[in-house]
């Protein structure tokens, strides 16, 4: 679980948080629960890691986590794919060990 790979993937995508007009206050409150200082990157990292943990518990739990925290599954999945691509590329040039076999947060 290399946080640098996750943060690099997050920088290349939009925020996983969404804010429906009729629930903006709730969405802001949910986002702030992941807040770490004044860093959007660390906030996103915490949300991504939380999603990964819930996925280990089950699909229903992961879906509930996304719903309650106003998180986009599509965006988080895109971040996961980008993260995996980074890992594979870095492993292919010998910069890190591992590669395609690694899954997760």
Backbone bond lengths (Angstrom), bond angles and torsions (degrees), N, CA, C in turn:
res aa  C-N    CA-C-N  psi(-1)  N-CA   C-N-CA  omega(-1)  CA-C   N-CA-C  phi
1 X - - - 1.455 - - 1.519 108.60 -
2 X 1.314 115.99 83.72 1.452 120.62 -178.19 1.523 110.22 -90.99
3 X 1.337 118.24 110.48 1.458 120.79 -177.06 1.528 113.42 -64.26
4 X 1.329 117.36 -25.77 1.461 119.50 179.94 1.527 110.15 -65.88
5 X 1.319 117.43 -40.94 1.463 120.50 177.71 1.526 110.87 -63.06
6 X 1.317 116.30 -41.07 1.461 120.52 179.37 1.522 110.86 -64.71
7 X 1.324 116.82 -44.28 1.457 120.14 -179.41 1.528 111.41 -66.77
8 X 1.332 117.40 -38.05 1.464 120.40 177.22 1.527 109.87 -64.02
9 X 1.314 117.46 -41.47 1.462 120.98 177.93 1.526 110.85 -64.86
10 X 1.331 115.97 -38.67 1.466 120.30 179.76 1.526 111.57 -65.27
11 X 1.321 116.63 -35.06 1.465 120.08 -179.32 1.526 111.70 -65.77
12 X 1.326 115.89 -24.75 1.452 119.86 -179.37 1.512 114.23 -92.53
13 X 1.318 117.77 6.90 1.462 119.75 179.97 1.521 109.91 -135.27
14 X 1.300 114.55 170.99 1.466 118.25 178.64 1.526 109.59 -75.41
15 X 1.297 116.16 169.17 1.460 120.98 179.37 1.526 109.61 -62.69
16 X 1.335 117.40 138.68 1.462 119.46 177.60 1.531 112.63 -75.87
17 X 1.321 116.63 -10.09 1.463 120.91 -179.88 1.525 109.91 -85.27
18 X 1.320 116.45 139.67 1.456 119.74 173.02 1.514 108.76 -127.09
19 X 1.316 115.84 159.53 1.450 120.24 -172.80 1.532 109.91 -137.56
20 X 1.338 117.06 92.84 1.470 119.03 177.82 1.526 110.55 -61.80
21 X 1.306 116.24 141.90 1.471 120.93 -176.80 1.523 111.47 -54.13
22 X 1.326 117.36 -42.46 1.463 120.45 -176.41 1.530 113.87 -79.74
23 X 1.340 116.77 -5.83 1.468 119.78 -179.58 1.533 111.23 -133.40
24 X 1.313 116.25 30.42 1.459 120.61 -175.56 1.525 112.64 -58.84
25 X 1.317 116.02 -42.19 1.476 120.12 -178.96 1.535 110.87 -64.44
26 X 1.331 116.62 -43.65 1.466 121.12 177.75 1.526 111.16 -62.46
27 X 1.320 115.65 -42.88 1.461 120.87 -179.06 1.530 110.94 -64.79
28 X 1.325 116.82 -41.78 1.470 120.36 178.21 1.524 110.78 -63.76
29 X 1.319 116.00 -40.19 1.465 120.77 179.13 1.537 110.03 -63.74
30 X 1.337 116.78 -43.58 1.469 121.11 179.45 1.524 110.25 -62.46
31 X 1.329 116.61 -42.83 1.467 121.38 -179.27 1.532 110.78 -63.23
32 X 1.310 115.98 -40.90 1.468 120.46 -178.65 1.524 112.14 -64.76
33 X 1.320 117.62 -24.33 1.470 120.36 177.55 1.529 111.48 -63.38
34 X 1.335 116.29 -25.41 1.461 120.93 178.91 1.521 111.52 -93.51
35 X 1.313 116.63 -5.54 1.458 121.90 -174.99 1.514 113.32 -58.17
36 X 1.318 114.20 137.95 1.463 121.87 176.98 1.518 106.17 -133.05
37 X 1.321 116.64 101.60 1.455 119.17 -176.30 1.514 109.10 61.93
38 X 1.308 115.40 -134.28 1.463 120.15 179.09 1.514 110.17 -117.27
39 X 1.324 117.14 33.14 1.455 121.30 -175.37 1.528 111.63 -106.45
40 X 1.336 116.26 114.30 1.459 120.47 175.14 1.520 110.85 -65.39
41 X 1.326 116.99 -32.79 1.461 120.71 -178.75 1.523 111.28 -66.52
42 X 1.319 116.51 -43.47 1.463 119.44 178.60 1.525 111.64 -70.06
43 X 1.326 116.33 -33.66 1.466 120.90 175.80 1.528 109.78 -61.82
44 X 1.328 115.83 -46.02 1.467 120.79 178.39 1.520 110.94 -64.12
45 X 1.324 116.73 -40.87 1.466 120.94 178.35 1.528 110.92 -59.15
46 X 1.322 117.32 -45.50 1.469 120.81 179.50 1.525 111.37 -62.73
47 X 1.327 116.42 -40.77 1.464 120.14 179.04 1.533 110.39 -65.52
48 X 1.323 116.41 -43.95 1.471 121.08 179.03 1.532 110.29 -61.10
49 X 1.316 116.40 -47.35 1.470 120.21 179.84 1.525 111.59 -62.97
50 X 1.325 116.62 -38.41 1.464 120.23 176.70 1.516 111.71 -62.28
51 X 1.330 115.81 -41.95 1.466 120.99 177.13 1.522 110.91 -62.25
52 X 1.335 116.62 -43.37 1.470 120.21 178.93 1.530 110.65 -60.77
53 X 1.319 117.14 -42.20 1.469 121.19 179.01 1.527 111.04 -63.15
54 X 1.322 117.02 -42.39 1.461 120.40 179.95 1.524 111.20 -67.49
55 X 1.321 118.05 -33.69 1.468 120.96 177.55 1.521 110.71 -62.49
56 X 1.325 117.25 -32.86 1.466 120.81 177.98 1.528 111.10 -66.18
57 X 1.323 115.84 -29.81 1.469 120.63 -179.06 1.524 112.05 -79.27
58 X 1.332 115.97 -27.38 1.461 119.37 179.34 1.513 112.42 147.29
59 X 1.308 113.86 162.28 1.465 120.33 -177.29 1.529 112.22 -63.50
60 X 1.325 115.76 -43.36 1.468 120.11 -179.06 1.526 110.99 -62.48
61 X 1.328 116.30 -42.04 1.464 120.67 179.85 1.525 111.11 -64.80
62 X 1.325 115.73 -40.80 1.464 119.97 178.99 1.529 110.57 -64.31
63 X 1.326 116.21 -43.05 1.464 120.98 179.93 1.525 110.69 -63.46
64 X 1.305 116.47 -41.89 1.471 120.98 178.67 1.532 110.38 -63.77
65 X 1.327 116.58 -41.52 1.466 121.92 178.10 1.530 110.25 -58.96
66 X 1.323 116.42 -45.25 1.471 120.69 178.95 1.519 110.59 -62.26
67 X 1.315 116.25 -46.88 1.459 121.41 -178.08 1.538 111.59 -61.34
68 X 1.322 116.11 -48.82 1.463 121.09 -176.56 1.520 112.96 -66.81
69 X 1.328 116.57 -27.58 1.463 120.40 -174.95 1.526 113.72 -107.81
70 X 1.345 116.00 10.53 1.463 121.49 176.89 1.527 111.28 53.62
71 X 1.330 114.61 50.94 1.460 121.41 -179.37 1.522 110.13 -112.36
72 X 1.314 116.06 142.55 1.450 122.80 179.59 1.526 110.64 -88.82
73 X 1.319 115.95 117.63 1.464 120.51 177.90 1.522 110.09 -62.35
74 X 1.342 117.04 -41.67 1.463 120.27 -179.30 1.521 111.97 -59.72
75 X 1.320 116.83 -43.85 1.464 120.34 179.88 1.522 111.02 -66.38
76 X 1.317 117.45 -43.46 1.464 120.44 178.94 1.528 111.30 -64.91
77 X 1.313 117.39 -38.01 1.463 119.85 177.34 1.523 111.24 -66.95
78 X 1.338 116.48 -37.56 1.457 120.18 176.26 1.529 110.52 -63.78
79 X 1.326 116.54 -41.43 1.459 120.72 176.75 1.526 110.02 -61.67
80 X 1.317 117.15 -41.68 1.465 121.63 179.92 1.532 110.25 -62.43
81 X 1.322 117.05 -43.11 1.464 121.12 179.04 1.528 111.26 -64.76
82 X 1.333 116.60 -43.98 1.467 121.05 179.03 1.517 110.04 -63.32
83 X 1.317 115.59 -41.97 1.463 121.66 178.52 1.529 110.58 -59.37
84 X 1.326 115.69 -42.02 1.463 121.13 179.71 1.532 110.81 -67.15
85 X 1.317 116.47 -37.43 1.468 120.75 176.99 1.527 110.52 -64.26
86 X 1.325 116.60 -43.25 1.470 120.34 177.59 1.524 110.00 -59.75
87 X 1.336 115.78 -46.55 1.466 120.69 -178.86 1.535 109.86 -59.46
88 X 1.305 116.71 -46.79 1.465 121.34 -179.29 1.527 111.03 -61.69
89 X 1.326 116.74 -45.45 1.462 120.60 -179.93 1.529 111.76 -63.75
90 X 1.321 116.53 -44.96 1.462 120.11 179.88 1.522 111.64 -65.49
91 X 1.331 116.76 -35.65 1.473 120.56 177.15 1.524 110.29 -69.63
92 X 1.326 117.37 -36.14 1.471 120.31 -177.13 1.527 112.31 -67.38
93 X 1.322 117.01 -24.27 1.474 119.55 177.36 1.526 111.76 -100.16
94 X 1.326 116.23 6.27 1.453 120.90 176.16 1.514 114.76 79.12
95 X 1.322 117.08 12.84 1.464 120.26 -178.94 1.527 111.76 -74.97
96 X 1.335 116.13 -33.94 1.466 121.73 176.17 1.523 107.62 -134.79
97 X 1.331 116.43 163.25 1.471 119.40 174.80 1.527 107.44 -91.80
98 X 1.301 116.19 161.97 1.468 119.80 -179.89 1.506 109.83 101.29
99 X 1.295 114.78 -156.98 1.458 120.22 -179.42 1.491 111.01 150.80
100 X 1.289 116.46 -130.69 1.465 122.01 -174.50 1.524 113.62 -60.19
101 X 1.327 117.73 -26.65 1.452 119.74 -176.81 1.515 112.94 -71.76
102 X 1.308 117.46 -16.86 1.451 121.04 -176.95 1.516 109.66 -81.18
103 X 1.340 116.89 130.79 1.456 122.15 174.35 1.520 107.35 -133.14
104 X 1.303 115.46 150.43 1.457 117.70 171.13 1.490 114.21 115.57
105 X 1.344 114.87 -160.78 1.444 123.54 -169.32 1.397 114.32 -88.11
